[in-house]
Amino acid sequence: MSTESGSLISGVICMVVTEYGPEMVANVSDLKEDQAFMLGAQLITLSGFTQSLEEDANRVIGPLPVKASPGTSSLLYFHTIENEDSSDARIVEHGSLFGVIMLFDESRASEIRRAIGLLEPYLKRYLHNNIVSVKDINPNLGSSLLTFIKEIVSKPQIRAFWYDTSQETPRLLEYKDPHAVFKDKDIIIIDELSKQILVLTSPETSAFEARKLHNLVNTTNMNLYRNSLSIRIMDSFEEIEPILHKYGIVAN
């Protein structure tokens, strides 16, 4: 299998499940069209996604072998999209399953496992913003998606969050601009390059809420990064301030 130098992901195949079964809507890979379709249909069937859309949607599955291309492995990611024109009432109500199959050289499996935690949140955001309906599927979909995925796995990110207790269930909210955070709120910084999470609890946060915050951080590390990041608890703003400065983050 030929791969672009330095690129972890070498190709993508996109599938959509309609009332007629799996359909391939993009193949930007070294696989022939029939091979790519068979791979997509087989992986969807083997994974059982047509039976359980809600349970495993928005999750990367794999690595899985690619029989048609020895030395190649794959990852799967599924996302539900609107399909209001379907003749199947269930699909009209619940949507069609849109699958992204990412191909890579199996010799890089260890790198891929570390990258899975990066792929999940960014793929989810990209697809929710760009592929909402079957009407959003276009001829440039595969190439645009492959470019985006390559950027994800090649460029680690700095992400900033704060702890929101305004809802019944507390949650971590991500800043749209990671370079500006609120000084009076809990500060959670994820550094994907150095593979660590920095946590500073606000003096206004109770011990009970602090425990829930730390549990959320642990859950985020597990769900998004497969526990590959270390967690560093900061004791004061003075301790985290020079680190924020290093990242170019301003606390207001």
ChimeraX attribute file (.defattr): number of C-alpha atoms within 10 A of each C-alpha:
attribute: neighborCount
match mode: 1-to-1
recipient: residues
	/A:1	12
	/A:2	11
	/A:3	15
	/A:4	9
	/A:5	7
	/A:6	9
	/A:7	15
	/A:8	23
	/A:9	24
	/A:10	23
	/A:11	26
	/A:12	26
	/A:13	27
	/A:14	25
	/A:15	23
	/A:16	24
	/A:17	21
	/A:18	18
	/A:19	14
	/A:20	9
	/A:21	10
	/A:22	22
	/A:23	17
	/A:24	19
	/A:25	17
	/A:26	23
	/A:27	21
	/A:28	21
	/A:29	20
	/A:30	16
	/A:31	19
	/A:32	12
	/A:33	15
	/A:34	10
	/A:35	16
	/A:36	24
	/A:37	21
	/A:38	15
	/A:39	20
	/A:40	23
	/A:41	19
	/A:42	13
	/A:43	20
	/A:44	21
	/A:45	13
	/A:46	10
	/A:47	13
	/A:48	12
	/A:49	18
	/A:50	15
	/A:51	9
	/A:52	10
	/A:53	17
	/A:54	13
	/A:55	9
	/A:56	15
	/A:57	18
	/A:58	20
	/A:59	20
	/A:60	21
	/A:61	17
	/A:62	17
	/A:63	20
	/A:64	14
	/A:65	18
	/A:66	19
	/A:67	11
	/A:68	13
	/A:69	13
	/A:70	11
	/A:71	13
	/A:72	21
	/A:73	21
	/A:74	26
	/A:75	21
	/A:76	23
	/A:77	21
	/A:78	25
	/A:79	23
	/A:80	24
	/A:81	23
	/A:82	20
	/A:83	21
	/A:84	17
	/A:85	11
	/A:86	17
	/A:87	12
	/A:88	14
	/A:89	13
	/A:90	11
	/A:91	20
	/A:92	16
	/A:93	12
	/A:94	15
	/A:95	23
	/A:96	25
	/A:97	24
	/A:98	26
	/A:99	27
	/A:100	23
	/A:101	24
	/A:102	24
	/A:103	26
	/A:104	25
	/A:105	20
	/A:106	18
	/A:107	11
	/A:108	13
	/A:109	17
	/A:110	10
	/A:111	12
	/A:112	22
	/A:113	16
	/A:114	17
	/A:115	21
	/A:116	21
	/A:117	24
	/A:118	21
	/A:119	20
	/A:120	18
	/A:121	16
	/A:122	14
	/A:123	22
	/A:124	16
	/A:125	12
	/A:126	14
	/A:127	18
	/A:128	14
	/A:129	9
	/A:130	12
	/A:131	19
	/A:132	18
	/A:133	17
	/A:134	20
	/A:135	12
	/A:136	12
	/A:137	16
	/A:138	11
	/A:139	10
	/A:140	9
	/A:141	17
	/A:142	21
	/A:143	17
	/A:144	11
	/A:145	22
	/A:146	20
	/A:147	13
	/A:148	14
	/A:149	23
	/A:150	17
	/A:151	14
	/A:152	18
	/A:153	20
	/A:154	13
	/A:155	11
	/A:156	15
	/A:157	16
	/A:158	16
	/A:159	17
	/A:160	23
	/A:161	23
	/A:162	21
	/A:163	24
	/A:164	16
	/A:165	12
	/A:166	8
	/A:167	7
	/A:168	7
	/A:169	7
	/A:170	14
	/A:171	17
	/A:172	17
	/A:173	12
	/A:174	16
	/A:175	14
	/A:176	11
	/A:177	11
	/A:178	18
	/A:179	16
	/A:180	15
	/A:181	23
	/A:182	13
	/A:183	13
	/A:184	13
	/A:185	19
	/A:186	21
	/A:187	21
	/A:188	26
	/A:189	25
	/A:190	22
	/A:191	18
	/A:192	19
	/A:193	11
	/A:194	12
	/A:195	16
	/A:196	16
	/A:197	21
	/A:198	18
	/A:199	23
	/A:200	21
	/A:201	25
	/A:202	17
	/A:203	13
	/A:204	11
	/A:205	14
	/A:206	11
	/A:207	11
	/A:208	8
	/A:209	15
	/A:210	18
	/A:211	13
	/A:212	15
	/A:213	24
	/A:214	18
	/A:215	12
	/A:216	16
	/A:217	22
	/A:218	16
	/A:219	14
	/A:220	15
	/A:221	20
	/A:222	14
	/A:223	15
	/A:224	19
	/A:225	21
	/A:226	16
	/A:227	16
	/A:228	16
	/A:229	21
	/A:230	15
	/A:231	18
	/A:232	13
	/A:233	14
	/A:234	15
	/A:235	12
	/A:236	13
	/A:237	17
	/A:238	9
	/A:239	11
	/A:240	17
	/A:241	15
	/A:242	12
	/A:243	13
	/A:244	17
	/A:245	12
	/A:246	8
	/A:247	14
	/A:248	12
	/A:249	19
	/A:250	14
	/A:251	16
	/A:252	9
